[in-house]
Amino acid sequence: MSVSINKKLTEIKVLRDPVHEYIRISDEVIWNLIDTKEFQRLRRIHQLGGTYQVYHGAEHSRFSHSLGVYEISRRMVEEVKGLKENLTVFEQISLKCAALLHDVGHGPFSHAFESVTNTNHEIMSIEIILGETQINQVLKSYDPKLPSAVASIINHQHPKKLLTQLVSAQMDADRMDYLLRDSFFTGVSYGHFDLERVLRTLLIHNDRVVVKESGINAVEDYIMARYQMYWQVYYHPVSRSFEIMLTNMFRAIKDVYQVDPEHIKLLTPFFIPFINGKVVSVEDHLNLDEPTCYYGFKTLSKNPKYKTLQDLARRLLDRDLFKYVDYDETIKEKLEKLLLQQGYDSKYYLGSDSMRQRPYIPYRLNNEDNLISILLRDGTVAEITKVSPIVEAMADAKLKEDNKIFSIKEIFDEL
């Protein structure tokens, strides 16, 4: 027999938080979801992948970020004019659960892990919510339809587009929390924006989230904060170096597994589901977190049978990261020759990437639900670039690019 989906705790629980001061929980379903083993696993996943290799304070987790996204969604329900009136109780609970669980499928080292193992955190989140998990059991205990409703919001398939817009759009609860949280823990000021003003000027108009004209300045500040955070934090070349090394590390593990599977089975059996080319199960995914990965790297760093594997693992553990320069084809060729001369395989000791971004790109132009829309004083609605000269200039700005090539310090010293 299902419990009432709107069942409240006997008293409001408050969790202290450095970004939101308090995270308030009154819905029993939210409290019980937090207590599941799948959600608790997020304590062992860094929010910013390898960025803590650059900003030593960036030790915050997917767990704390997910709580923050929930808190912003809770405040939206309570404070955004017209939102509660446009949502049933079931939809309000579904929204808050989706906000809480939107990252539950993340693997170790954030997005870097996805490119290494061909997994997708959104797909895995859906499988966790719908599969044989504690999270699924909790959701179903309140309403058998709740898991599919929550999954459809995260998967952008809910028939009520308003719900998806609140969790994943240009100005959603996810982005608002990670900008504030990441700037706090990295110690930079770039991600700051006026959350209180943004929430105060949001409202529901024709089943869409819009911003009152009086909130344009707060939105401009938010957009600039997002742009600055990408170049100062998320695209930092040292963090990218860590991700390149992580990619090469798993490439080396895969290659050893192809010729000597027993070696990997003996030392790091938990990596096998991610390198054997098969579909990763929910159970295997949930069994892997960052402490487990580091245990694997430690084990490999102590075994001399495969020198490249041993060396890459040691470098990751000791933060002996690849150095980098701006990409140049001539330099790449020189590095390849030097690596060969010194006995290093460029497959594992060379890498490159390309980061590019405009200050602002109108999001999904074919979908008005995902644009930042401004409600003008005359009652009409306009996309923000039509009413903000600042955002219009951002959208028209030249594409910024940063192309780097990475390799070990010993080789760069020879250039």
C-alpha positions in Angstrom: 0.0 0.0 0.0 1.4 3.4 -1.0 2.1 6.1 1.4 0.7 9.6 0.7 3.0 11.3 -1.8 2.6 14.5 0.2 3.4 13.0 3.6 5.4 15.4 5.7 8.0 14.8 8.3 7.0 15.4 11.9 9.3 18.4 11.8 11.2 20.2 9.1 14.8 19.0 8.7 17.5 21.6 8.0 20.9 20.8 6.7 23.5 23.5 7.0 25.0 24.5 3.7 27.7 27.1 2.8 25.9 28.3 -0.3 22.2 28.3 0.8 22.8 28.5 4.6 20.0 26.0 5.2 18.6 23.2 3.0 15.0 22.6 4.2 13.3 19.3 3.9 9.7 18.7 4.9 8.7 16.0 2.4 9.2 12.5 3.7 10.0 11.1 0.3 13.0 13.5 -0.1 14.3 12.6 3.3 14.1 8.9 2.5 15.7 9.3 -0.9 18.7 11.0 0.6 19.2 8.0 2.9 19.4 5.5 0.0 22.8 3.9 -0.7 22.7 5.1 -4.3 22.3 8.7 -3.3 24.9 8.4 -0.4 27.4 7.1 -3.0 27.5 10.7 -4.4 29.5 11.7 -1.4 32.4 9.8 -3.0 32.2 11.5 -6.4 33.8 15.0 -6.8 31.5 17.6 -8.2 34.3 19.0 -10.4 36.2 15.9 -11.5 39.9 16.7 -11.5 39.5 20.4 -10.9 40.7 19.9 -7.3 44.1 19.3 -8.8 44.1 23.1 -9.6 41.9 24.6 -6.9 42.7 22.7 -3.7 39.4 23.7 -2.1 37.3 22.1 -4.8 36.7 19.0 -2.7 32.9 19.3 -2.8 30.8 16.4 -4.0 27.9 15.5 -6.3 26.0 14.9 -3.0 26.2 18.5 -1.8 25.5 19.8 -5.3 22.4 17.6 -5.6 21.1 18.8 -2.3 21.6 22.4 -3.5 19.7 21.8 -6.7 16.9 20.3 -4.7 16.8 23.4 -2.4 16.6 25.8 -5.3 13.8 23.8 -6.9 12.0 23.7 -3.5 12.3 27.5 -3.3 11.0 27.8 -6.9 7.9 25.9 -6.0 7.3 28.1 -2.9 8.5 31.5 -4.3 8.1 31.7 -8.0 4.9 33.5 -8.8 2.3 31.2 -10.4 4.4 28.0 -10.2 2.6 26.2 -7.4 -0.7 27.1 -8.9 0.4 25.5 -12.2 1.5 22.2 -10.7 -0.4 19.5 -9.0 1.0 18.1 -5.7 2.2 15.1 -7.6 4.1 17.3 -10.1 5.6 19.4 -7.3 7.0 16.3 -5.6 8.2 14.9 -9.0 10.0 18.1 -9.7 11.8 18.1 -6.3 12.7 14.5 -6.6 14.1 15.0 -10.2 16.2 18.0 -8.9 17.6 15.8 -6.1 18.3 12.8 -8.3 19.4 14.5 -11.6 23.1 13.5 -11.0 22.7 10.2 -9.3 24.1 8.4 -12.3 27.4 10.2 -12.3 30.6 8.1 -12.4 34.0 8.9 -10.9 35.8 12.1 -12.0 32.6 13.7 -13.4 32.3 14.1 -17.1 35.9 12.9 -17.9 34.8 9.4 -16.9 32.0 9.3 -19.5 34.4 9.9 -22.4 36.7 7.2 -21.0 34.1 4.5 -20.5 31.4 5.4 -23.0 28.8 5.8 -20.3 26.3 8.7 -20.0 25.3 9.9 -16.5 21.8 11.0 -17.6 21.1 7.5 -19.1 22.5 5.9 -16.0 20.4 8.2 -13.7 17.3 7.0 -15.5 18.3 3.3 -15.1 18.9 3.8 -11.4 15.6 5.5 -10.9 13.7 2.9 -12.9 15.8 -0.2 -11.9 15.9 -2.5 -8.9 17.4 0.0 -6.5 16.6 1.5 -3.2 15.8 4.8 -4.9 13.2 3.1 -7.1 11.7 1.3 -4.0 11.4 4.6 -2.1 9.7 6.4 -5.1 7.3 3.5 -5.7 6.3 3.3 -2.1 4.8 6.8 -2.4 3.3 6.3 -5.9 3.9 3.6 -8.5 3.9 6.3 -11.2 6.5 8.4 -9.4 9.7 6.8 -10.8 8.6 7.2 -14.4 7.5 10.8 -13.8 10.9 11.7 -12.2 12.8 9.9 -15.0 10.8 11.7 -17.7 11.7 15.1 -16.2 15.4 14.3 -16.2 15.2 12.7 -19.7 13.4 15.8 -21.1 10.4 13.8 -22.0 7.8 14.9 -19.5 4.6 16.2 -21.3 4.7 19.2 -19.0 7.7 21.1 -20.5 7.6 23.5 -17.6 9.0 20.8 -15.2 12.0 20.1 -17.5 12.6 23.8 -18.0 13.1 24.2 -14.2 15.7 21.4 -14.0 17.5 21.7 -17.3 17.4 24.9 -19.4 19.3 28.2 -19.7 18.4 29.3 -16.2 17.7 26.1 -14.2 18.2 25.0 -10.6 21.2 22.8 -11.7 23.2 25.7 -13.2 22.2 28.1 -10.5 23.6 25.9 -7.8 26.8 24.7 -9.5 27.8 28.2 -10.4 27.5 29.4 -6.8 28.8 26.2 -5.3 31.8 25.8 -7.6 32.8 29.5 -7.2 32.6 29.1 -3.4 34.8 26.0 -3.2 37.3 27.1 -5.8 37.7 30.4 -4.1 37.0 32.5 -7.2 34.5 35.3 -7.5 33.4 34.8 -11.1 30.4 32.5 -10.4 28.6 34.9 -8.1 25.3 36.2 -9.2 22.2 37.5 -7.3 20.2 34.3 -6.8 17.7 36.1 -4.6 16.9 38.7 -7.3 16.6 36.0 -10.0 14.1 34.0 -8.0 12.2 37.1 -7.1 11.8 38.1 -10.8 10.9 34.7 -12.1 7.3 33.9 -12.8 5.1 31.6 -14.8 3.5 33.0 -18.0 1.5 30.8 -20.4 3.0 27.6 -18.9 6.6 28.9 -19.3 9.2 30.3 -16.9 9.9 33.9 -17.8 11.8 36.8 -16.1 10.2 40.1 -15.4 11.8 43.0 -17.2 13.0 44.4 -13.9 15.2 41.3 -13.5 17.2 41.7 -16.7 20.3 43.0 -14.9 20.4 40.0 -12.6 20.1 37.7 -15.7 22.9 39.5 -17.4 25.1 39.0 -14.3 24.2 35.3 -14.3 25.1 34.8 -18.0 28.5 36.6 -17.5 29.1 34.5 -14.3 28.6 31.3 -16.3 30.9 32.4 -19.1 33.7 33.4 -16.7 33.4 30.2 -14.7 33.9 28.1 -17.9 37.2 29.8 -18.8 38.6 30.3 -15.3 37.6 27.0 -13.8 35.9 24.4 -16.0 38.3 24.8 -18.9 41.4 25.3 -16.8 44.3 23.6 -18.7 45.6 21.8 -15.6 42.2 20.2 -15.0 42.2 19.2 -18.7 45.6 17.7 -18.3 44.3 15.5 -15.5 41.4 14.4 -17.8 43.8 13.7 -20.7 46.0 11.5 -18.4 42.9 9.7 -17.0 41.8 9.0 -20.6 45.3 7.6 -21.5 45.4 5.6 -18.3 42.2 3.8 -19.1 43.4 3.3 -22.7 46.4 1.6 -21.3 44.3 -0.6 -19.0 42.1 -1.6 -21.9 45.1 -2.5 -24.0 46.7 -4.6 -21.2 43.3 -6.3 -20.7 43.3 -7.3 -24.4 46.6 -9.2 -24.2 46.7 -10.2 -20.5 43.1 -10.2 -19.0 44.2 -12.1 -16.0 46.5 -9.3 -14.9 43.6 -6.8 -14.8 41.3 -9.3 -13.3 43.7 -9.9 -10.5 44.7 -6.3 -9.7 41.6 -4.2 -10.6 38.6 -6.4 -11.4 36.2 -3.5 -10.7 37.5 -1.8 -13.9 36.6 -4.7 -16.2 32.9 -3.8 -16.8 34.1 -0.4 -18.1 36.8 -1.7 -20.5 35.4 -5.0 -21.9 33.1 -3.3 -24.5 29.9 -4.6 -22.9 27.0 -2.6 -21.6 27.8 -1.4 -18.0 25.2 -2.7 -15.5 23.7 -0.4 -12.9 25.2 -2.6 -10.2 28.7 -2.4 -11.7 28.3 1.4 -12.1 27.3 1.9 -8.5 30.1 -0.2 -7.3 32.7 2.2 -8.8 33.5 5.5 -7.0 36.6 7.6 -6.8 38.1 5.9 -3.7 37.8 2.6 -5.6 39.5 4.1 -8.6 42.4 5.5 -6.6 42.8 2.1 -4.9 43.1 0.7 -8.4 45.7 3.3 -9.5 47.7 2.6 -6.3 47.7 -1.1 -7.0 48.8 -0.7 -10.6 51.5 1.8 -9.5 53.1 -0.9 -7.4 53.1 -3.6 -10.1 56.1 -3.4 -12.5 54.9 -6.0 -15.0 53.6 -3.3 -17.4 55.8 -0.2 -17.1 53.5 2.2 -18.9 50.6 1.3 -16.8 52.7 1.5 -13.6 54.1 4.9 -14.6 50.8 6.5 -15.6 49.2 5.3 -12.4 52.0 6.8 -10.4 51.8 10.1 -12.2 48.1 10.4 -11.5 48.6 9.6 -7.8 51.5 12.0 -7.4 50.0 14.8 -9.4 52.9 14.5 -11.9 50.6 15.8 -14.6 51.2 16.4 -18.3 52.5 19.9 -19.2 50.9 21.8 -22.0 51.4 24.4 -24.7 49.2 25.9 -27.4 48.5 23.4 -30.1 50.9 23.5 -33.0 51.3 20.7 -35.5 55.1 21.2 -35.7 55.4 21.0 -31.9 53.2 17.8 -32.0 55.5 16.2 -34.5 58.6 17.1 -32.4 57.0 15.7 -29.3 56.2 12.5 -31.0 59.8 12.1 -32.2 61.2 12.9 -28.7 58.8 10.4 -27.1 59.9 7.7 -29.5 63.5 8.5 -28.9 63.1 8.2 -25.1 61.1 5.0 -25.2 57.6 6.5 -24.5 54.5 5.5 -26.6 52.8 8.7 -27.8 49.5 6.8 -27.6 49.7 7.1 -23.8 52.0 10.1 -23.3 50.6 12.6 -25.7 47.2 14.2 -25.9 45.4 17.3 -27.2 42.0 18.9 -26.8 40.0 21.9 -28.0 37.7 24.1 -25.9 35.5 26.7 -27.5 32.6 28.9 -26.4 30.7 32.1 -27.0 29.7 34.3 -24.1 26.1 33.4 -24.8 24.3 31.2 -27.3 20.5 31.2 -27.4 19.7 27.7 -26.2 17.9 25.4 -28.6 16.5 28.1 -30.9 13.9 25.7 -32.2 12.4 25.2 -28.7 11.0 28.4 -27.1 10.7 26.6 -23.7 14.5 26.6 -23.4 15.1 30.3 -24.2 15.6 33.0 -21.6 12.3 34.9 -22.0 11.6 38.3 -20.7 8.1 39.5 -19.8 8.0 43.1 -20.8 5.9 45.7 -19.0 3.4 45.8 -21.9 2.7 42.1 -21.4 4.6 40.8 -24.4 7.4 38.2 -24.2 10.8 38.6 -25.9 13.9 36.5 -26.0 16.6 38.2 -23.9 18.9 39.1 -26.8 16.1 41.3 -28.2 15.9 43.4 -25.1 19.3 43.3 -23.6 22.1 45.0 -25.6 24.7 43.3 -23.3 23.4 39.8 -24.0 22.9 40.6 -27.7 26.6 41.6 -27.8 27.5 38.4 -26.0 25.6 36.3 -28.5 27.3 38.1 -31.4 30.8 37.9 -29.9 33.6 36.0 -31.6 33.9 32.3 -30.7 36.7 31.9 -28.2 38.9 28.9 -28.6 41.7 27.3 -26.7 43.6 24.4 -28.2 46.3 22.7 -26.2 48.7 19.8 -26.6 49.8 17.8 -23.5 52.8 15.6 -22.7 55.2 14.8 -19.9 57.5 17.5 -18.5 60.6 15.5 -19.4 59.8 15.8 -23.1 58.9 19.4 -23.1 62.2 20.1 -21.4 63.9 18.7 -24.6 62.1 21.1 -27.0 
